[in-house]
Structures are given as C-alpha cells and as structure tokens.
C-alpha cells in the first residue's frame, strides 16, 4: 500500500471530516458497480460513546467531533475520488487532529493509506479533506477513516476564507474540460494556501462527484483568482452544490 503524509490547516465553518479518539468510520462499497460513483453505505464501527481525555477532563467524543460523511467514487479507469467531512461540536478551536484514510479490497488487503493532519478545526465548524488516488490491481471495496481529537486551542485565531462569484464556464468543445472560475477572499487569518473542495450531490444528498485543489495565497489582503478544471468524465452538468474553502499548508 502507498502512504503519503500531508499537513492541512482548516478553519472556516465549512464541510469537513473527522472522527475522534479512535472512533472509526467505514464505507462498504458495492462490488457490482461499473461506471460512475461506487454505491456505498456508511457504517460506524465504533460507538459514539468512546471517551477521550481533553484538557484534564473526560469528554464523550460525540460532544467534541464527528465524521459526518465518507465517500469513494470510481472514475472507471483505476482512479478514485475520496472525501470525508469532519464536524466539531466544541465551542473552542482544536488543532493537530491526526487522520488516517485506508482503502481495502474485498479480501481485506490494504491497497492505499493516506495520513493527514488537520491542523485547525473551527469551533462548531466543519472541515473537508479528500483527493484522487490511483489503485493498481484489485478494486477497493472499503474505505476506513480514523482520527484523533487533537488538542484544544482556545486562543487560536480561526482562519476564514470566502469563495466569491464562482462560475462554471464551458469551452464549448467536447474534448475540453469545463472550468470553475472565482476568487478567494481571506476574512481572517493569514493562510499561505487555501484548499478548495467542490462537491455535487444527488436528490438524496449523497455525494456523486468531488474535485479538490490547493491554491497558493500570495497576499492575504487581496483577492486571489482561481480557475479549477472540472473533469468532464467525473462531474455532472450544472453548478456544484457546495464549494468549501479552508486554509491549507503548501507541501
């Protein structure tokens, strides 16, 4: 299995992923799906009543953070888009949440591991992580996400970023990807980069497509324009349902 490590700084109450104090979220994938998103059912493998030590007190994980969603979408060419949403139920910021994402095949063999540190999670906010992975050999049938609660940071300045005037633009050519244009405005904080997550959902509110990008911020006091490719074989027609921006660290 391949392993990567990244450091991300998430702020802004947006969407995100998280599991606390050894809590595990898993997604069991249907084996008979071919094209399009992999059919999935979210399953919690550990109870929400898991206890975690926080600043000398014992607090139920469910009262501090939770994993709201986990998804794995098959591109049909050996590549998969994965994502997870972590929410905070704490009234103070948290830092240094260690997250591990693991893909398994139907026999339980580990295919891919990604270690991520969410360096900042806003009070009562959400953060989202995800990306694209290539898997050689057997197709993944399960994704498991685990995370720690990190540490309290009551005096932390929460980074906030706004996505301004997003617009999907088509080239008019069948062999060219559409693009999502817009700008990022830093409301608070001084991030060196911003991670943008673009998400589409179906009528049942399940994620059917996602695109992630990290955009460097040269001057937090000025808007930063962006242009993201929307792979035509991955995303549906129409505007995305969610565009989420959080501070990130360039690696």
N, C-alpha and C positions, 0 to 999 in steps of 0.2 A: 504494500500500500504506500501511496505517496503522502508525505507530510509536509505542510507548509505552516509558517507562523507569521502572523501579521499583527500590528498594533493599530487599533482604530480608536479614535476619540469621538464618542457620540454624545450629543447634547439634545437640543430641541425636542420638546414633546412631539414625537412623530411615531412611526411604527418601529418595532424592534424585536429582538429575540433574546430570550433569557430563560434560564432555568436556575433554580437556586439550591445551594447547599447539597449538591449531589443528586438533586431531582433530575430525572431523565425524561425527555420527550422523544417518542419514536413515531415514524411514519411507515406503515406497512404498505407496500406497493403491489398492485395487481400485476401478475405475470403475463396476462394476455393482451395488454395494451401495445399497440404498434406505433401509430403516428400520433402526434400531439402530446398533451400532458399525460403523465402517468396517473392512473386512478389511485387515490390514496385515502386512507383512513387514519386519522391521528389517534394514537394510543398513549396514555400516560402509564409509564412503567413503574413509577414510584409515587407514593401518596403525597398529597399537598401538606400533610401534617408533619413532614420532616422538620426537625428542629435545627436551627443554625445559630451559632453564637455571634452576636452583634454588639460590639462596644460594651462587653461585660454583661449584657442581658441576653436571655434566650427568647428568640422571636420566631414564630412559625414562618416558614418560607413563603407560604401563600400570602402573608401580610406584607411581604417585602418585595417580591418579584415573581413573575410568572412567564412561562413560554406560551404565547397566545396562538402561534401558528408555526408549522414547519412544512415546507413543500419541496418536492423534487420533480422537475419537469423534463421529459425526454425530448431532445431535439431530433431524434431519429437517426443520428449519424455518429453515435458513440459519445456525444456531449450531453451534459445535463445541466440545467439551471436549478440551483438550490437556494433556499432562503429560509429565514426564521425571524420571528418577531418576539422581542422581549419587552415586557412591561414592568414598570416599577410601581409598587403600591406604597413606597416610602415617601415621607414628606421632606426628605433631605437627599441631596445628590449622593451617588455611590461611584466608586472608582475601582479599577483593576478587577473586572469580572472576567475570569478565565472561562472560555468557551471552547468545547471540542465538538466537531462535526465529523461523524463517521458514516461511511456507506458500506453496506454488506450485500453479498449476493444471497441467493435463495438458500445456500448451504451454510450461511453464517460466516463466510470467509470475508475478511476485511479487504475492501477494494481501495479505499481512499480515506485519509484522515486530514483534517484541517484544524489547526489550533489558532484561535483568535483571542485577543484580549480587548474587551470593551473597556476603554479607559475612563469613560464618563457616561453615566446614565442619569438623566434629569429626574428631579422629584416628580412623582406621579406622571412620568413621561414614558415614552416607548423608544426603542431603537431597533433598527433592522440591519441584518447582515446577510450576505449571500454572494453568489457569483456563478461562474460557469466552470465546470470540471469536465475533463475527458477521462473516460474509463475504458481501459483495454480489457478484452476478454469478456467474462460473464457480465450481464447487465445487473445493476444494483436492484435489490428488491426491498431494501430497508434503509432508512436514514435515521440516525440517532444523534440527538443534540444534548450535551450536558454542559452545565455551567455552575460556577460558584457565585456567592452573593457579593464578593468583593469586600470593600471596606467603606464605611461612612465618610463623607467629605462635606460636613455641614457648612463650611465656609467657602466652598468651591463656587467659582463663577460659572454658571451654566452657559455653554455656547449655544447661541440661537441663530439659525440661518433661514431666510425666506427664499422660496422659489418664485420669481417674478415673471409674469407674462409668458408661461410655457405655451408653445405652439408646435403642433406636428406639421411638418412640411413634406410633401411628396415631390419626388423628382419628375414624376410622370413617365419614368422609364421602368419597364417591367423587371429589368435585371439590376436595378439600383435600390438600395435600402432607403426607407424614409428616414427623416431626422427629427429629433426633438430639440427645438431652439428655446432659449430663455436666458435668464440671468439669475445669479445668486447674490443676495444681499445679507451681509453679516449684521445682525441686530445687536448681538452682544458676544463678547469674547474675541479672540484673535487667532482663529484656526489657520494652519498652514495649508490645509486642503479640506475639501468637503466631499463626502460620499453621497451620491445621489442614487436613490432606488426608485425605479419606475415600475408600477405594478398594474396589471389588468386582472379583473375578476369577472366571473360569470354571474348569472342571475342568482345562483345560490351563494354568492360571495366567496367562492373558492378561487384561489389564485390560479390563473391559466397561463400567465406569461409574466416574466420579470426581467429587467435589464438593470445592471449596476455599473457605475462609473465613479472614479475618484478624480476630482477636478482641483488643480492647484490654485490657491488663492495668493496672488502677488501683493495685494493691498486690501486689507480687511475693511478699509474705509471707503472703498469704491466698489460698485457692482462688477461682478465677473460674469461675462457672457459665456455660454456653453452651447455645444452642438453635439448631441449624442446620436449614434447610429441605432436605428431600430430594425434589427434583422428581419427581413420580410418573411423568412421561413419560421420565425419564432413568435412574433407579436401579431395580434389580430388588428383589424381595421379600427379606426376611431381613436379618440383621445384616451389616454390612460385613466384609470380610476383613482390612482394615488401617485403622487410624486413626493418623496420624502428626502429631506436633506439633513445631514448631521456632520459635525466636524470630524475630520479624519487626519491621520498622520501619514505622510508620504513615506514609502519604504523603497 
